[in-house]
Amino acid sequence: MEIKLEKFSKSFGSVKVIEELDLTVGNGEMIALLGPSGCGKTTTLYAICGIHRVSAGRILFGDRDVTALPPQEKNVGVVFQSFALYPHLSIYENIAFPLRIRKEKNADIERKVREISATLYMEHLLERRPGQLSGGQQQRVALARALVRRPDILLMDEPLANLDASLRLEMRTEIRRIQQESGCTSILVTHDQVEAMSMCDRIALMNNGVIQQIGTPDDMYHQPRNKFIAGFIGNPPISFIDGAVENGQFTSQGMSFGLPDNLKKASLTSGQKVSVGIRPEHLQPGSENPVAGEVTFIESQGREILYDLKLGDGQMLRSIQSGARTCKLGDRVTWSINVNAVLFFDAQDERILPA
Amino acid sequence: MRRLRSFLPLWFMLPASVIVTLFFVIPVFMTFAFSFTTMSSDTGVLGNRYIVSEATLLKLKELNIDPVLVASLGEIRFVFDDTNLKNISQLNLKPSLLKEINTKLKNKVFATEKKLYAALKTLKNRPRSFKDRKAISKATVSSMMNKEFLTADEFSQGLVSVGINLDAPAFNQLLELTNTSWHWTTDNYAELMASDFTLKILGNTLFYVFCTLFFNVGFALLLALATFYMPSGQSKIFRALWLIPRISPSVIYVLLWKWFTFDSGFMSHFLSSFGFTPQDWLKEFPWVFVILANGFVGASMGMLIFSSAIVAIPGDVLRAAEVDGAYPLQQIRRIILPLLAWPILFVTSYQTLSLLTSFEYILLLTDGGPGFFTTETWALNAYHTALSNYFGNLRYGFGATLAVVLVVVGIILSLLYLRLFDFKKLVTEPQIET
């Protein structure tokens, strides 16, 4: 079922959290609401499932206007960050809860609970209580409870935040598998870009209550619309260098290089102040478009090594290189920038697109 | 958590220990001990007392003791013994008269005032004025009646002084009959079992406790749940309002109930406009108001505890219930009430015990009436029996027996509650923390 938010706004008292947000999630699609904490992504989620009242705008499930419906009347499954299991009920009863509320027959409930717990490999847990389960097991129960009533929409609020690292990896693929099997339109709220990129079809990146860009993970990474997106997506993060355009060249005190061909035609005036974003993988040993600086930090990540390069004017570049370590701390090196991959931003932090 | 290892904290607790011992521990043991005695205001709490009272005279008559002796015990005499002569010397009499009394009337006993006056007339320096004669009469009047004697010797001296002389067996019999001191007995318990009132008061108590408890806990839950689903500003005001019964003095509070219910009070006034005859509603339906007055006061504590317990339920759990389709009533029945099991147990048991033992509102409102034992509960009856008996003696021993029964019932009830609510399971922590 398609979800459509039209000019959705939400304010708490006089504090406007979200203003005129538009978002469409296609049928069966899984989209991530990604953003730093406090950007309004959980608020949006709560408004979609009806926990929060909508201040203005409309929310549509398919053709049905559900803006004013209370959560009880929407068929939405929600997985909460804290899992929110009912502590006094057994796992079986936890999963059966939405069905019991609908007064379904005991036999049906039994069949559905068995079915969903088989899908989630947790049949052996049904007699226990939430307090006796580990975090990962509780997560499965929360997911089962959200899915057992065959919801129109599945909403997940930071579902992996309370799990340890290895479980997170496991549950990532698990959730994606279940979502694809059920074909349930889903929204995942997360502040973790890796989670968003690995689990979802598309990402809606939010900041300060505004969706900055909606797109596939690849889109976001290679074609960010503004500086915030470029800075948020990518780990280790992109580095920005402030400078200006002069005579077809980007110049700052610490470095300069010729503009790539496709950008020369863009509306860049000489003397315009710009900021360039250079991702760590685009600064590598080489001689083309050289940049010189001092290595101030080295971090081995196993397969790759991360370097910080301090330029003449004090600005920093990051480089990630595979293979053996080529230099040591304090060395002066000259490395090469892949100019065609450099992202240009104007003074308003908007991306300067190639012509 | 590290615990202290020295005895220092015990010293800090000393003042509290003293208070607990003085006001709670010792009284409990003394009550238990008193319940096996015949103590009353007749016997006093201290040791031996020999008193000739109206009751003694009646008992003597029943036992067919010499009627002359019985009569003389009850009569007043005019006695010129050493103490009384001393009293006379204090009077403002002529020295010559005093001297004559001291010599001629010493150790004389007169049965009536008339005989005394006749004897005075025979004196040379006889008192001229009626006032003087009366003063002498007053200074010499003596009686065995209602006098306290601490020992058998004093008692025998007392008898001699009013002119009663007894042989040893008769004296011993009288001594035994007039000894009012208490003694050890299990009769109190036997009396309790046999008394017709026991069942009546027990019934009253059960009715009072269960009705008030039901109203109390139910109303507290209702308030807590209602305020939970209210907008927060309104619920704050409402909760604050419900604390007023806690801080209003019980005497004033009960007075307001009396004003509310009496035959020209608010209720009669209000109902008369619907055609009801004004009447004293408290006298008509005493239980209703006893239960309401107690219930409303008690509800505020339960409300506070339930409110905080509901707020302590993680918000996500209730949100989950909402999106799972549960409307407030279903949330209450399936989520909130089960999660409140422990606070409900606590409030119920706490209130049961305090209702069993507290009686101040009934005392102030109906004092066990109207009529005979209509709203008399066990605790109130213990108080009435031991400390505020309208009908006669204060029966400390029997009152203590009633109190001991109350303590035992309280303990049994607490154990029962813990059993019922599966206390151990409630306090056991989950094996794995999230």
Interface residues (C-beta under 8 A of the other chain):
Chain A: Y46 C49 G50 I51 P70 P71 Q72 K74 V76 G77 V78 F80 Q81 S82 F83 A84 L85 Y86 P87 H88 L89 F97 P98 R100 I101 R102 R129 P130 G131 Q132 L133 S134 G135 Q138 R145 R149 N162
Chain B: P314 D316 V317 R319 A320 A321 E322 V323 D324 G325 A326 Y327 Q330 R334 I335 P338 L339 A341 E429 P430 Q431 I432 E433 T434
